[in-house]
Amino acid sequence: MKINKFFKFLKIIKSSRFWIAIALTTLSILCIIGPLKIIFEPLFLSSYLQKYDGYVEIIFIIIYTLITIVGIPGTVLTIAGGSLFGLWQGTIVSIISATLGALCAFWTARYLLQDYVEEKFGKNKRLASFQQAVANKPFAFVLAVRFVPISPYNLVNYLFALTPINWLSYTVATFIGVIPGSLAYTWIGVSGTKALQGGERTSLFLALTLLTLISAIPIFTRGKKKL
């Protein structure tokens, strides 16, 4: 009897509906403790997390990881990290958060919600090119995709989970690849906060310029390949 209950429990855990319910419950809890302001309003997030002095970085990483798993873009949180931690500390915390979130989303899609992810993203037009590129140059491809800060970060997590790439190569390449974008968005958070407080705006302009240049790199590289 106990064995049957155990197998029923395993069947429930493997069910995609179970984990979707967990994700929705988590989002509901986040909404209760600080509605969607926590995700979409950097200044509110800063004031909210400052109540937990000594645990701010940990809470930030946990929130960032959870929203990445359920598919909510973490860009706003990266910007919030700038206003909360400053440029260098904020960049480091956001890099760790983005990498951990990407890895957890990858594992969730590959091992816990595989059937659901295959059904939802299996026919995505990018998947075939992802699988071919991963077969040829897995590390370099992940690095190139992550380097573009305007790429659909959450969608990419799920697509990579449907390829045969090793999780370690995926994680290391993700960690390195998100550094430029994390720096740019964190800088926007730092300089944007100063600008809103009446400070000079040159730094904000430079941060936006950096983000634009990083985002435009794939366009220039494609142009060179055609030539």
PyMOL CGO cylinders between C-alpha atoms (Angstrom):
from pymol import cmd
from pymol.cgo import CYLINDER

trace = [
    CYLINDER, 0.00, 0.00, 0.00, 2.80, 2.38, 0.94, 0.3, 1, 1, 1, 1, 1, 1,
    CYLINDER, 2.80, 2.38, 0.94, 4.64, 1.50, -2.27, 0.3, 1, 1, 1, 1, 1, 1,
    CYLINDER, 4.64, 1.50, -2.27, 1.57, 2.42, -4.35, 0.3, 1, 1, 1, 1, 1, 1,
    CYLINDER, 1.57, 2.42, -4.35, 1.31, 5.76, -2.56, 0.3, 1, 1, 1, 1, 1, 1,
    CYLINDER, 1.31, 5.76, -2.56, 5.00, 6.37, -3.18, 0.3, 1, 1, 1, 1, 1, 1,
    CYLINDER, 5.00, 6.37, -3.18, 4.62, 5.75, -6.92, 0.3, 1, 1, 1, 1, 1, 1,
    CYLINDER, 4.62, 5.75, -6.92, 1.56, 8.00, -7.03, 0.3, 1, 1, 1, 1, 1, 1,
    CYLINDER, 1.56, 8.00, -7.03, 3.62, 10.70, -5.34, 0.3, 1, 1, 1, 1, 1, 1,
    CYLINDER, 3.62, 10.70, -5.34, 6.41, 10.29, -7.94, 0.3, 1, 1, 1, 1, 1, 1,
    CYLINDER, 6.41, 10.29, -7.94, 3.83, 10.51, -10.72, 0.3, 1, 1, 1, 1, 1, 1,
    CYLINDER, 3.83, 10.51, -10.72, 2.49, 13.77, -9.30, 0.3, 1, 1, 1, 1, 1, 1,
    CYLINDER, 2.49, 13.77, -9.30, 6.00, 15.24, -9.00, 0.3, 1, 1, 1, 1, 1, 1,
    CYLINDER, 6.00, 15.24, -9.00, 6.77, 14.37, -12.63, 0.3, 1, 1, 1, 1, 1, 1,
    CYLINDER, 6.77, 14.37, -12.63, 3.54, 16.01, -13.77, 0.3, 1, 1, 1, 1, 1, 1,
    CYLINDER, 3.54, 16.01, -13.77, 4.00, 19.37, -15.51, 0.3, 1, 1, 1, 1, 1, 1,
    CYLINDER, 4.00, 19.37, -15.51, 0.75, 20.60, -13.95, 0.3, 1, 1, 1, 1, 1, 1,
    CYLINDER, 0.75, 20.60, -13.95, 2.24, 20.12, -10.48, 0.3, 1, 1, 1, 1, 1, 1,
    CYLINDER, 2.24, 20.12, -10.48, 5.22, 22.35, -11.20, 0.3, 1, 1, 1, 1, 1, 1,
    CYLINDER, 5.22, 22.35, -11.20, 3.10, 24.93, -13.01, 0.3, 1, 1, 1, 1, 1, 1,
    CYLINDER, 3.10, 24.93, -13.01, 0.95, 25.07, -9.86, 0.3, 1, 1, 1, 1, 1, 1,
    CYLINDER, 0.95, 25.07, -9.86, 4.10, 25.56, -7.76, 0.3, 1, 1, 1, 1, 1, 1,
    CYLINDER, 4.10, 25.56, -7.76, 5.20, 28.41, -10.05, 0.3, 1, 1, 1, 1, 1, 1,
    CYLINDER, 5.20, 28.41, -10.05, 1.81, 30.11, -9.86, 0.3, 1, 1, 1, 1, 1, 1,
    CYLINDER, 1.81, 30.11, -9.86, 1.76, 29.72, -6.08, 0.3, 1, 1, 1, 1, 1, 1,
    CYLINDER, 1.76, 29.72, -6.08, 5.21, 31.31, -5.85, 0.3, 1, 1, 1, 1, 1, 1,
    CYLINDER, 5.21, 31.31, -5.85, 4.08, 34.23, -7.98, 0.3, 1, 1, 1, 1, 1, 1,
    CYLINDER, 4.08, 34.23, -7.98, 1.01, 34.64, -5.80, 0.3, 1, 1, 1, 1, 1, 1,
    CYLINDER, 1.01, 34.64, -5.80, 3.19, 34.82, -2.68, 0.3, 1, 1, 1, 1, 1, 1,
    CYLINDER, 3.19, 34.82, -2.68, 5.36, 37.44, -4.34, 0.3, 1, 1, 1, 1, 1, 1,
    CYLINDER, 5.36, 37.44, -4.34, 2.25, 39.42, -5.19, 0.3, 1, 1, 1, 1, 1, 1,
    CYLINDER, 2.25, 39.42, -5.19, 1.06, 39.23, -1.58, 0.3, 1, 1, 1, 1, 1, 1,
    CYLINDER, 1.06, 39.23, -1.58, 4.31, 40.43, 0.00, 0.3, 1, 1, 1, 1, 1, 1,
    CYLINDER, 4.31, 40.43, 0.00, 4.75, 43.25, -2.45, 0.3, 1, 1, 1, 1, 1, 1,
    CYLINDER, 4.75, 43.25, -2.45, 2.55, 42.95, -5.55, 0.3, 1, 1, 1, 1, 1, 1,
    CYLINDER, 2.55, 42.95, -5.55, 4.16, 43.16, -8.95, 0.3, 1, 1, 1, 1, 1, 1,
    CYLINDER, 4.16, 43.16, -8.95, 5.88, 46.33, -7.74, 0.3, 1, 1, 1, 1, 1, 1,
    CYLINDER, 5.88, 46.33, -7.74, 8.70, 44.08, -6.54, 0.3, 1, 1, 1, 1, 1, 1,
    CYLINDER, 8.70, 44.08, -6.54, 9.39, 43.04, -10.10, 0.3, 1, 1, 1, 1, 1, 1,
    CYLINDER, 9.39, 43.04, -10.10, 8.55, 46.12, -12.12, 0.3, 1, 1, 1, 1, 1, 1,
    CYLINDER, 8.55, 46.12, -12.12, 9.48, 49.05, -9.88, 0.3, 1, 1, 1, 1, 1, 1,
    CYLINDER, 9.48, 49.05, -9.88, 13.20, 49.24, -9.08, 0.3, 1, 1, 1, 1, 1, 1,
    CYLINDER, 13.20, 49.24, -9.08, 12.84, 51.99, -6.47, 0.3, 1, 1, 1, 1, 1, 1,
    CYLINDER, 12.84, 51.99, -6.47, 10.14, 50.03, -4.62, 0.3, 1, 1, 1, 1, 1, 1,
    CYLINDER, 10.14, 50.03, -4.62, 12.35, 46.95, -4.71, 0.3, 1, 1, 1, 1, 1, 1,
    CYLINDER, 12.35, 46.95, -4.71, 15.24, 48.92, -3.27, 0.3, 1, 1, 1, 1, 1, 1,
    CYLINDER, 15.24, 48.92, -3.27, 13.19, 50.27, -0.38, 0.3, 1, 1, 1, 1, 1, 1,
    CYLINDER, 13.19, 50.27, -0.38, 11.60, 46.87, 0.22, 0.3, 1, 1, 1, 1, 1, 1,
    CYLINDER, 11.60, 46.87, 0.22, 14.85, 44.92, 0.37, 0.3, 1, 1, 1, 1, 1, 1,
    CYLINDER, 14.85, 44.92, 0.37, 16.60, 47.46, 2.58, 0.3, 1, 1, 1, 1, 1, 1,
    CYLINDER, 16.60, 47.46, 2.58, 14.35, 46.26, 5.41, 0.3, 1, 1, 1, 1, 1, 1,
    CYLINDER, 14.35, 46.26, 5.41, 16.32, 43.00, 5.38, 0.3, 1, 1, 1, 1, 1, 1,
    CYLINDER, 16.32, 43.00, 5.38, 19.78, 44.38, 6.01, 0.3, 1, 1, 1, 1, 1, 1,
    CYLINDER, 19.78, 44.38, 6.01, 22.37, 41.62, 5.91, 0.3, 1, 1, 1, 1, 1, 1,
    CYLINDER, 22.37, 41.62, 5.91, 20.27, 39.37, 3.68, 0.3, 1, 1, 1, 1, 1, 1,
    CYLINDER, 20.27, 39.37, 3.68, 19.59, 41.75, 0.80, 0.3, 1, 1, 1, 1, 1, 1,
    CYLINDER, 19.59, 41.75, 0.80, 21.86, 40.03, -1.72, 0.3, 1, 1, 1, 1, 1, 1,
    CYLINDER, 21.86, 40.03, -1.72, 20.46, 36.58, -0.91, 0.3, 1, 1, 1, 1, 1, 1,
    CYLINDER, 20.46, 36.58, -0.91, 16.83, 37.72, -1.19, 0.3, 1, 1, 1, 1, 1, 1,
    CYLINDER, 16.83, 37.72, -1.19, 17.61, 39.55, -4.42, 0.3, 1, 1, 1, 1, 1, 1,
    CYLINDER, 17.61, 39.55, -4.42, 19.19, 36.42, -5.94, 0.3, 1, 1, 1, 1, 1, 1,
    CYLINDER, 19.19, 36.42, -5.94, 16.25, 34.24, -4.83, 0.3, 1, 1, 1, 1, 1, 1,
    CYLINDER, 16.25, 34.24, -4.83, 13.66, 36.61, -6.33, 0.3, 1, 1, 1, 1, 1, 1,
    CYLINDER, 13.66, 36.61, -6.33, 15.68, 36.95, -9.55, 0.3, 1, 1, 1, 1, 1, 1,
    CYLINDER, 15.68, 36.95, -9.55, 16.04, 33.17, -9.86, 0.3, 1, 1, 1, 1, 1, 1,
    CYLINDER, 16.04, 33.17, -9.86, 12.34, 32.49, -9.25, 0.3, 1, 1, 1, 1, 1, 1,
    CYLINDER, 12.34, 32.49, -9.25, 11.08, 35.00, -11.81, 0.3, 1, 1, 1, 1, 1, 1,
    CYLINDER, 11.08, 35.00, -11.81, 13.58, 33.67, -14.37, 0.3, 1, 1, 1, 1, 1, 1,
    CYLINDER, 13.58, 33.67, -14.37, 12.29, 30.13, -13.88, 0.3, 1, 1, 1, 1, 1, 1,
    CYLINDER, 12.29, 30.13, -13.88, 8.68, 31.18, -14.52, 0.3, 1, 1, 1, 1, 1, 1,
    CYLINDER, 8.68, 31.18, -14.52, 9.66, 33.21, -17.56, 0.3, 1, 1, 1, 1, 1, 1,
    CYLINDER, 9.66, 33.21, -17.56, 9.55, 36.81, -16.35, 0.3, 1, 1, 1, 1, 1, 1,
    CYLINDER, 9.55, 36.81, -16.35, 12.42, 38.94, -17.76, 0.3, 1, 1, 1, 1, 1, 1,
    CYLINDER, 12.42, 38.94, -17.76, 14.98, 39.92, -15.13, 0.3, 1, 1, 1, 1, 1, 1,
    CYLINDER, 14.98, 39.92, -15.13, 16.16, 43.07, -16.91, 0.3, 1, 1, 1, 1, 1, 1,
    CYLINDER, 16.16, 43.07, -16.91, 14.29, 45.38, -14.54, 0.3, 1, 1, 1, 1, 1, 1,
    CYLINDER, 14.29, 45.38, -14.54, 15.80, 43.58, -11.56, 0.3, 1, 1, 1, 1, 1, 1,
    CYLINDER, 15.80, 43.58, -11.56, 19.28, 44.04, -13.02, 0.3, 1, 1, 1, 1, 1, 1,
    CYLINDER, 19.28, 44.04, -13.02, 18.58, 47.77, -13.29, 0.3, 1, 1, 1, 1, 1, 1,
    CYLINDER, 18.58, 47.77, -13.29, 17.25, 47.71, -9.73, 0.3, 1, 1, 1, 1, 1, 1,
    CYLINDER, 17.25, 47.71, -9.73, 20.46, 46.02, -8.62, 0.3, 1, 1, 1, 1, 1, 1,
    CYLINDER, 20.46, 46.02, -8.62, 22.35, 49.09, -9.77, 0.3, 1, 1, 1, 1, 1, 1,
    CYLINDER, 22.35, 49.09, -9.77, 20.31, 51.47, -7.66, 0.3, 1, 1, 1, 1, 1, 1,
    CYLINDER, 20.31, 51.47, -7.66, 20.42, 49.03, -4.74, 0.3, 1, 1, 1, 1, 1, 1,
    CYLINDER, 20.42, 49.03, -4.74, 24.04, 47.85, -4.65, 0.3, 1, 1, 1, 1, 1, 1,
    CYLINDER, 24.04, 47.85, -4.65, 26.01, 50.27, -6.83, 0.3, 1, 1, 1, 1, 1, 1,
    CYLINDER, 26.01, 50.27, -6.83, 27.83, 49.54, -10.08, 0.3, 1, 1, 1, 1, 1, 1,
    CYLINDER, 27.83, 49.54, -10.08, 30.36, 46.85, -9.26, 0.3, 1, 1, 1, 1, 1, 1,
    CYLINDER, 30.36, 46.85, -9.26, 28.56, 44.98, -6.49, 0.3, 1, 1, 1, 1, 1, 1,
    CYLINDER, 28.56, 44.98, -6.49, 25.29, 45.24, -8.42, 0.3, 1, 1, 1, 1, 1, 1,
    CYLINDER, 25.29, 45.24, -8.42, 26.92, 43.84, -11.55, 0.3, 1, 1, 1, 1, 1, 1,
    CYLINDER, 26.92, 43.84, -11.55, 28.38, 40.86, -9.67, 0.3, 1, 1, 1, 1, 1, 1,
    CYLINDER, 28.38, 40.86, -9.67, 25.09, 40.08, -7.90, 0.3, 1, 1, 1, 1, 1, 1,
    CYLINDER, 25.09, 40.08, -7.90, 23.14, 40.34, -11.16, 0.3, 1, 1, 1, 1, 1, 1,
    CYLINDER, 23.14, 40.34, -11.16, 25.61, 38.08, -13.01, 0.3, 1, 1, 1, 1, 1, 1,
    CYLINDER, 25.61, 38.08, -13.01, 25.25, 35.44, -10.30, 0.3, 1, 1, 1, 1, 1, 1,
    CYLINDER, 25.25, 35.44, -10.30, 21.44, 35.86, -10.27, 0.3, 1, 1, 1, 1, 1, 1,
    CYLINDER, 21.44, 35.86, -10.27, 21.08, 35.66, -14.05, 0.3, 1, 1, 1, 1, 1, 1,
    CYLINDER, 21.08, 35.66, -14.05, 23.33, 32.61, -14.28, 0.3, 1, 1, 1, 1, 1, 1,
    CYLINDER, 23.33, 32.61, -14.28, 21.61, 30.77, -11.43, 0.3, 1, 1, 1, 1, 1, 1,
    CYLINDER, 21.61, 30.77, -11.43, 18.19, 31.65, -12.83, 0.3, 1, 1, 1, 1, 1, 1,
    CYLINDER, 18.19, 31.65, -12.83, 19.19, 30.43, -16.29, 0.3, 1, 1, 1, 1, 1, 1,
    CYLINDER, 19.19, 30.43, -16.29, 20.52, 27.16, -14.87, 0.3, 1, 1, 1, 1, 1, 1,
    CYLINDER, 20.52, 27.16, -14.87, 17.43, 26.52, -12.74, 0.3, 1, 1, 1, 1, 1, 1,
    CYLINDER, 17.43, 26.52, -12.74, 15.15, 27.31, -15.69, 0.3, 1, 1, 1, 1, 1, 1,
    CYLINDER, 15.15, 27.31, -15.69, 17.25, 24.96, -17.85, 0.3, 1, 1, 1, 1, 1, 1,
    CYLINDER, 17.25, 24.96, -17.85, 17.01, 22.12, -15.31, 0.3, 1, 1, 1, 1, 1, 1,
    CYLINDER, 17.01, 22.12, -15.31, 13.29, 22.75, -14.78, 0.3, 1, 1, 1, 1, 1, 1,
    CYLINDER, 13.29, 22.75, -14.78, 12.60, 22.61, -18.51, 0.3, 1, 1, 1, 1, 1, 1,
    CYLINDER, 12.60, 22.61, -18.51, 14.80, 19.57, -19.11, 0.3, 1, 1, 1, 1, 1, 1,
    CYLINDER, 14.80, 19.57, -19.11, 13.92, 17.38, -16.14, 0.3, 1, 1, 1, 1, 1, 1,
    CYLINDER, 13.92, 17.38, -16.14, 10.71, 18.58, -14.47, 0.3, 1, 1, 1, 1, 1, 1,
    CYLINDER, 10.71, 18.58, -14.47, 8.59, 20.10, -17.24, 0.3, 1, 1, 1, 1, 1, 1,
    CYLINDER, 8.59, 20.10, -17.24, 10.09, 18.37, -20.26, 0.3, 1, 1, 1, 1, 1, 1,
    CYLINDER, 10.09, 18.37, -20.26, 6.76, 17.30, -21.81, 0.3, 1, 1, 1, 1, 1, 1,
    CYLINDER, 6.76, 17.30, -21.81, 5.21, 20.74, -21.29, 0.3, 1, 1, 1, 1, 1, 1,
    CYLINDER, 5.21, 20.74, -21.29, 8.26, 22.59, -22.69, 0.3, 1, 1, 1, 1, 1, 1,
    CYLINDER, 8.26, 22.59, -22.69, 8.48, 20.29, -25.72, 0.3, 1, 1, 1, 1, 1, 1,
    CYLINDER, 8.48, 20.29, -25.72, 4.80, 20.80, -26.43, 0.3, 1, 1, 1, 1, 1, 1,
    CYLINDER, 4.80, 20.80, -26.43, 5.04, 24.58, -26.06, 0.3, 1, 1, 1, 1, 1, 1,
    CYLINDER, 5.04, 24.58, -26.06, 8.43, 25.30, -27.65, 0.3, 1, 1, 1, 1, 1, 1,
    CYLINDER, 8.43, 25.30, -27.65, 9.17, 22.16, -29.69, 0.3, 1, 1, 1, 1, 1, 1,
    CYLINDER, 9.17, 22.16, -29.69, 7.89, 23.79, -32.88, 0.3, 1, 1, 1, 1, 1, 1,
    CYLINDER, 7.89, 23.79, -32.88, 9.65, 27.11, -32.29, 0.3, 1, 1, 1, 1, 1, 1,
    CYLINDER, 9.65, 27.11, -32.29, 11.41, 28.26, -35.47, 0.3, 1, 1, 1, 1, 1, 1,
    CYLINDER, 11.41, 28.26, -35.47, 14.66, 28.85, -33.58, 0.3, 1, 1, 1, 1, 1, 1,
    CYLINDER, 14.66, 28.85, -33.58, 14.91, 25.37, -32.11, 0.3, 1, 1, 1, 1, 1, 1,
    CYLINDER, 14.91, 25.37, -32.11, 16.30, 23.69, -35.24, 0.3, 1, 1, 1, 1, 1, 1,
    CYLINDER, 16.30, 23.69, -35.24, 19.05, 26.30, -35.59, 0.3, 1, 1, 1, 1, 1, 1,
    CYLINDER, 19.05, 26.30, -35.59, 19.80, 26.00, -31.86, 0.3, 1, 1, 1, 1, 1, 1,
    CYLINDER, 19.80, 26.00, -31.86, 20.17, 22.23, -32.10, 0.3, 1, 1, 1, 1, 1, 1,
    CYLINDER, 20.17, 22.23, -32.10, 22.43, 22.46, -35.13, 0.3, 1, 1, 1, 1, 1, 1,
    CYLINDER, 22.43, 22.46, -35.13, 24.61, 25.18, -33.60, 0.3, 1, 1, 1, 1, 1, 1,
    CYLINDER, 24.61, 25.18, -33.60, 24.88, 23.29, -30.30, 0.3, 1, 1, 1, 1, 1, 1,
    CYLINDER, 24.88, 23.29, -30.30, 25.96, 20.17, -32.19, 0.3, 1, 1, 1, 1, 1, 1,
    CYLINDER, 25.96, 20.17, -32.19, 28.76, 22.13, -33.92, 0.3, 1, 1, 1, 1, 1, 1,
    CYLINDER, 28.76, 22.13, -33.92, 30.02, 24.62, -31.32, 0.3, 1, 1, 1, 1, 1, 1,
    CYLINDER, 30.02, 24.62, -31.32, 28.00, 24.37, -28.07, 0.3, 1, 1, 1, 1, 1, 1,
    CYLINDER, 28.00, 24.37, -28.07, 30.08, 26.63, -25.81, 0.3, 1, 1, 1, 1, 1, 1,
    CYLINDER, 30.08, 26.63, -25.81, 30.72, 29.31, -28.44, 0.3, 1, 1, 1, 1, 1, 1,
    CYLINDER, 30.72, 29.31, -28.44, 27.07, 29.37, -29.46, 0.3, 1, 1, 1, 1, 1, 1,
    CYLINDER, 27.07, 29.37, -29.46, 25.73, 29.81, -25.93, 0.3, 1, 1, 1, 1, 1, 1,
    CYLINDER, 25.73, 29.81, -25.93, 28.34, 32.52, -25.34, 0.3, 1, 1, 1, 1, 1, 1,
    CYLINDER, 28.34, 32.52, -25.34, 27.29, 34.37, -28.50, 0.3, 1, 1, 1, 1, 1, 1,
    CYLINDER, 27.29, 34.37, -28.50, 23.58, 34.17, -27.66, 0.3, 1, 1, 1, 1, 1, 1,
    CYLINDER, 23.58, 34.17, -27.66, 24.09, 35.36, -24.08, 0.3, 1, 1, 1, 1, 1, 1,
    CYLINDER, 24.09, 35.36, -24.08, 26.35, 38.20, -25.18, 0.3, 1, 1, 1, 1, 1, 1,
    CYLINDER, 26.35, 38.20, -25.18, 23.39, 40.00, -26.80, 0.3, 1, 1, 1, 1, 1, 1,
    CYLINDER, 23.39, 40.00, -26.80, 21.57, 41.74, -23.90, 0.3, 1, 1, 1, 1, 1, 1,
    CYLINDER, 21.57, 41.74, -23.90, 18.34, 42.19, -25.87, 0.3, 1, 1, 1, 1, 1, 1,
    CYLINDER, 18.34, 42.19, -25.87, 17.93, 38.50, -26.74, 0.3, 1, 1, 1, 1, 1, 1,
    CYLINDER, 17.93, 38.50, -26.74, 14.80, 36.77, -25.34, 0.3, 1, 1, 1, 1, 1, 1,
    CYLINDER, 14.80, 36.77, -25.34, 16.63, 35.48, -22.26, 0.3, 1, 1, 1, 1, 1, 1,
    CYLINDER, 16.63, 35.48, -22.26, 13.86, 33.31, -20.83, 0.3, 1, 1, 1, 1, 1, 1,
    CYLINDER, 13.86, 33.31, -20.83, 12.87, 31.74, -24.14, 0.3, 1, 1, 1, 1, 1, 1,
    CYLINDER, 12.87, 31.74, -24.14, 16.52, 30.88, -24.77, 0.3, 1, 1, 1, 1, 1, 1,
    CYLINDER, 16.52, 30.88, -24.77, 16.69, 29.02, -21.43, 0.3, 1, 1, 1, 1, 1, 1,
    CYLINDER, 16.69, 29.02, -21.43, 13.88, 26.71, -22.52, 0.3, 1, 1, 1, 1, 1, 1,
    CYLINDER, 13.88, 26.71, -22.52, 15.23, 26.22, -26.06, 0.3, 1, 1, 1, 1, 1, 1,
    CYLINDER, 15.23, 26.22, -26.06, 18.67, 25.22, -24.79, 0.3, 1, 1, 1, 1, 1, 1,
    CYLINDER, 18.67, 25.22, -24.79, 17.00, 22.67, -22.50, 0.3, 1, 1, 1, 1, 1, 1,
    CYLINDER, 17.00, 22.67, -22.50, 15.63, 20.96, -25.63, 0.3, 1, 1, 1, 1, 1, 1,
    CYLINDER, 15.63, 20.96, -25.63, 19.13, 20.60, -27.10, 0.3, 1, 1, 1, 1, 1, 1,
    CYLINDER, 19.13, 20.60, -27.10, 21.74, 17.99, -26.07, 0.3, 1, 1, 1, 1, 1, 1,
    CYLINDER, 21.74, 17.99, -26.07, 24.09, 20.59, -24.58, 0.3, 1, 1, 1, 1, 1, 1,
    CYLINDER, 24.09, 20.59, -24.58, 25.85, 19.70, -21.33, 0.3, 1, 1, 1, 1, 1, 1,
    CYLINDER, 25.85, 19.70, -21.33, 24.59, 21.75, -18.37, 0.3, 1, 1, 1, 1, 1, 1,
    CYLINDER, 24.59, 21.75, -18.37, 28.12, 22.68, -17.26, 0.3, 1, 1, 1, 1, 1, 1,
    CYLINDER, 28.12, 22.68, -17.26, 29.12, 24.15, -20.63, 0.3, 1, 1, 1, 1, 1, 1,
    CYLINDER, 29.12, 24.15, -20.63, 25.77, 25.93, -20.75, 0.3, 1, 1, 1, 1, 1, 1,
    CYLINDER, 25.77, 25.93, -20.75, 26.30, 27.43, -17.28, 0.3, 1, 1, 1, 1, 1, 1,
    CYLINDER, 26.30, 27.43, -17.28, 29.89, 28.58, -17.79, 0.3, 1, 1, 1, 1, 1, 1,
    CYLINDER, 29.89, 28.58, -17.79, 29.11, 30.12, -21.18, 0.3, 1, 1, 1, 1, 1, 1,
    CYLINDER, 29.11, 30.12, -21.18, 26.04, 31.82, -19.72, 0.3, 1, 1, 1, 1, 1, 1,
    CYLINDER, 26.04, 31.82, -19.72, 28.06, 33.23, -16.82, 0.3, 1, 1, 1, 1, 1, 1,
    CYLINDER, 28.06, 33.23, -16.82, 30.65, 34.76, -19.15, 0.3, 1, 1, 1, 1, 1, 1,
    CYLINDER, 30.65, 34.76, -19.15, 28.12, 35.86, -21.76, 0.3, 1, 1, 1, 1, 1, 1,
    CYLINDER, 28.12, 35.86, -21.76, 25.86, 37.85, -19.43, 0.3, 1, 1, 1, 1, 1, 1,
    CYLINDER, 25.86, 37.85, -19.43, 28.71, 39.98, -18.04, 0.3, 1, 1, 1, 1, 1, 1,
    CYLINDER, 28.71, 39.98, -18.04, 28.54, 42.83, -20.65, 0.3, 1, 1, 1, 1, 1, 1,
    CYLINDER, 28.54, 42.83, -20.65, 24.74, 43.12, -20.51, 0.3, 1, 1, 1, 1, 1, 1,
    CYLINDER, 24.74, 43.12, -20.51, 24.66, 42.94, -16.71, 0.3, 1, 1, 1, 1, 1, 1,
    CYLINDER, 24.66, 42.94, -16.71, 27.26, 45.71, -16.52, 0.3, 1, 1, 1, 1, 1, 1,
    CYLINDER, 27.26, 45.71, -16.52, 25.32, 47.92, -18.95, 0.3, 1, 1, 1, 1, 1, 1,
    CYLINDER, 25.32, 47.92, -18.95, 21.93, 47.48, -17.27, 0.3, 1, 1, 1, 1, 1, 1,
    CYLINDER, 21.93, 47.48, -17.27, 23.41, 47.91, -13.78, 0.3, 1, 1, 1, 1, 1, 1,
    CYLINDER, 23.41, 47.91, -13.78, 25.12, 51.10, -14.92, 0.3, 1, 1, 1, 1, 1, 1,
    CYLINDER, 25.12, 51.10, -14.92, 21.75, 52.32, -16.22, 0.3, 1, 1, 1, 1, 1, 1,
    CYLINDER, 21.75, 52.32, -16.22, 20.29, 51.62, -12.77, 0.3, 1, 1, 1, 1, 1, 1,
    CYLINDER, 20.29, 51.62, -12.77, 23.05, 53.56, -11.00, 0.3, 1, 1, 1, 1, 1, 1,
    CYLINDER, 23.05, 53.56, -11.00, 23.10, 56.53, -13.38, 0.3, 1, 1, 1, 1, 1, 1,
    CYLINDER, 23.10, 56.53, -13.38, 19.31, 56.55, -13.82, 0.3, 1, 1, 1, 1, 1, 1,
    CYLINDER, 19.31, 56.55, -13.82, 18.78, 56.81, -10.06, 0.3, 1, 1, 1, 1, 1, 1,
    CYLINDER, 18.78, 56.81, -10.06, 21.17, 59.77, -9.90, 0.3, 1, 1, 1, 1, 1, 1,
    CYLINDER, 21.17, 59.77, -9.90, 19.44, 61.44, -12.84, 0.3, 1, 1, 1, 1, 1, 1,
    CYLINDER, 19.44, 61.44, -12.84, 16.01, 61.03, -11.22, 0.3, 1, 1, 1, 1, 1, 1,
    CYLINDER, 16.01, 61.03, -11.22, 17.40, 62.64, -8.08, 0.3, 1, 1, 1, 1, 1, 1,
    CYLINDER, 17.40, 62.64, -8.08, 18.51, 65.68, -10.06, 0.3, 1, 1, 1, 1, 1, 1,
    CYLINDER, 18.51, 65.68, -10.06, 22.08, 64.62, -10.73, 0.3, 1, 1, 1, 1, 1, 1,
    CYLINDER, 22.08, 64.62, -10.73, 24.00, 64.85, -14.01, 0.3, 1, 1, 1, 1, 1, 1,
    CYLINDER, 24.00, 64.85, -14.01, 22.79, 62.73, -16.92, 0.3, 1, 1, 1, 1, 1, 1,
    CYLINDER, 22.79, 62.73, -16.92, 26.03, 62.17, -18.82, 0.3, 1, 1, 1, 1, 1, 1,
    CYLINDER, 26.03, 62.17, -18.82, 26.63, 58.86, -17.09, 0.3, 1, 1, 1, 1, 1, 1,
    CYLINDER, 26.63, 58.86, -17.09, 23.13, 57.65, -18.03, 0.3, 1, 1, 1, 1, 1, 1,
    CYLINDER, 23.13, 57.65, -18.03, 23.77, 58.61, -21.65, 0.3, 1, 1, 1, 1, 1, 1,
    CYLINDER, 23.77, 58.61, -21.65, 27.06, 56.68, -21.64, 0.3, 1, 1, 1, 1, 1, 1,
    CYLINDER, 27.06, 56.68, -21.64, 25.36, 53.63, -20.10, 0.3, 1, 1, 1, 1, 1, 1,
    CYLINDER, 25.36, 53.63, -20.10, 22.64, 53.67, -22.77, 0.3, 1, 1, 1, 1, 1, 1,
    CYLINDER, 22.64, 53.67, -22.77, 25.32, 54.06, -25.45, 0.3, 1, 1, 1, 1, 1, 1,
    CYLINDER, 25.32, 54.06, -25.45, 27.18, 51.03, -24.10, 0.3, 1, 1, 1, 1, 1, 1,
    CYLINDER, 27.18, 51.03, -24.10, 24.00, 48.96, -24.15, 0.3, 1, 1, 1, 1, 1, 1,
    CYLINDER, 24.00, 48.96, -24.15, 23.28, 50.07, -27.73, 0.3, 1, 1, 1, 1, 1, 1,
    CYLINDER, 23.28, 50.07, -27.73, 26.79, 49.16, -28.90, 0.3, 1, 1, 1, 1, 1, 1,
    CYLINDER, 26.79, 49.16, -28.90, 26.67, 45.71, -27.29, 0.3, 1, 1, 1, 1, 1, 1,
    CYLINDER, 26.67, 45.71, -27.29, 23.24, 45.07, -28.80, 0.3, 1, 1, 1, 1, 1, 1,
    CYLINDER, 23.24, 45.07, -28.80, 24.44, 46.17, -32.26, 0.3, 1, 1, 1, 1, 1, 1,
    CYLINDER, 24.44, 46.17, -32.26, 27.47, 43.86, -32.36, 0.3, 1, 1, 1, 1, 1, 1,
    CYLINDER, 27.47, 43.86, -32.36, 25.55, 40.94, -33.97, 0.3, 1, 1, 1, 1, 1, 1,
    CYLINDER, 25.55, 40.94, -33.97, 24.35, 43.26, -36.75, 0.3, 1, 1, 1, 1, 1, 1,
    CYLINDER, 24.35, 43.26, -36.75, 27.93, 44.30, -37.57, 0.3, 1, 1, 1, 1, 1, 1,
    CYLINDER, 27.93, 44.30, -37.57, 29.24, 40.73, -37.43, 0.3, 1, 1, 1, 1, 1, 1,
    CYLINDER, 29.24, 40.73, -37.43, 26.49, 39.52, -39.78, 0.3, 1, 1, 1, 1, 1, 1,
    CYLINDER, 26.49, 39.52, -39.78, 27.36, 42.35, -42.17, 0.3, 1, 1, 1, 1, 1, 1,
    CYLINDER, 27.36, 42.35, -42.17, 31.02, 41.31, -42.21, 0.3, 1, 1, 1, 1, 1, 1,
    CYLINDER, 31.02, 41.31, -42.21, 30.10, 37.66, -42.87, 0.3, 1, 1, 1, 1, 1, 1,
    CYLINDER, 30.10, 37.66, -42.87, 28.01, 38.69, -45.89, 0.3, 1, 1, 1, 1, 1, 1,
    CYLINDER, 28.01, 38.69, -45.89, 30.94, 40.73, -47.24, 0.3, 1, 1, 1, 1, 1, 1,
]
cmd.load_cgo(trace, "trace")
